[in-house]
């Protein structure tokens, strides 16, 4: 347990914080990206309805 | 979309650099930050706290610009853009106050003790908070948009004073205060070139993120208004 990546992370906990924040950022990014996509789809649908 | 990839990579880099790059007394390689007296490890807040305050200023500025544009052409879409910017500005102003408050507990010893910087953001929150009360109190769309535009112009006149002037000419603890000879104005902050570069990259990344959020917000406001009209 003392050696290797696990031991290194145990002694340098700031990198664990870094990975957690990175995961949070990935989640936020994917969420905003999906919201953007959905909004664009709604916009297109509204345009279609307004045309005829 | 190239800018989304740029945003993703920039923010990822800023998070890695801002959290994991070590602070050492004598920086010798490009990834080491200098020690700032009195702040030490807590100086890293600059990569995440300052951008939120910066975004609040940008958002309130955009609220004013779109308010002026509404007054000129009476297009309700401009009001939606102004309103979206106001909402995001409020969010980021609150985030700046909260992150600063947590940092203050461990740097100054109390979550809140009316430092000039804390007082000024509190007054700003009050000023812009009352704008939301104003908006929700008026049912007529045109009247609401007109009053909110005028209010956002007048409110923004106070922002440069409260964010940039008052906390710098008054004696206080926040880095950049009048008697703070170790740090100077926020942007000089005794950072080395690399720390400054990552700080500016962080500002750019947060600004792109803000712009994206703002676009989604105002589009959804316009769509919901269109649906209500039918």
Contacts between the chains, C-beta under 8 A, distances in Angstrom:
chain1	res1	chain2	res2	distance
A	14	B	19	6.4
A	14	B	20	6.1
A	15	B	20	5.9
A	17	B	19	6.1
A	18	B	15	6.8
A	18	B	16	6.2
A	18	B	19	4.4
A	18	B	20	4.8
A	21	B	15	5.3
A	21	B	19	6.3
A	22	B	12	6.6
A	22	B	15	5.7
A	22	B	16	7.2
A	25	B	11	5.9
A	25	B	12	6.7
A	25	B	15	5.9
A	29	B	7	7.8
A	29	B	8	5.8
A	29	B	11	7.6
A	32	B	209	8.0
A	32	B	212	6.3
A	32	B	213	6.9
A	32	B	216	7.1
A	33	B	4	7.0
A	35	B	216	5.8
A	36	B	212	7.2
A	36	B	215	7.9
A	36	B	216	5.7
A	39	B	216	5.9
A	39	B	219	5.6
A	39	B	220	6.1
A	39	B	223	7.5
A	42	B	223	6.1
A	43	B	219	6.9
A	43	B	223	6.7
A	46	B	223	6.6
A	46	B	226	6.7
A	46	B	227	7.9
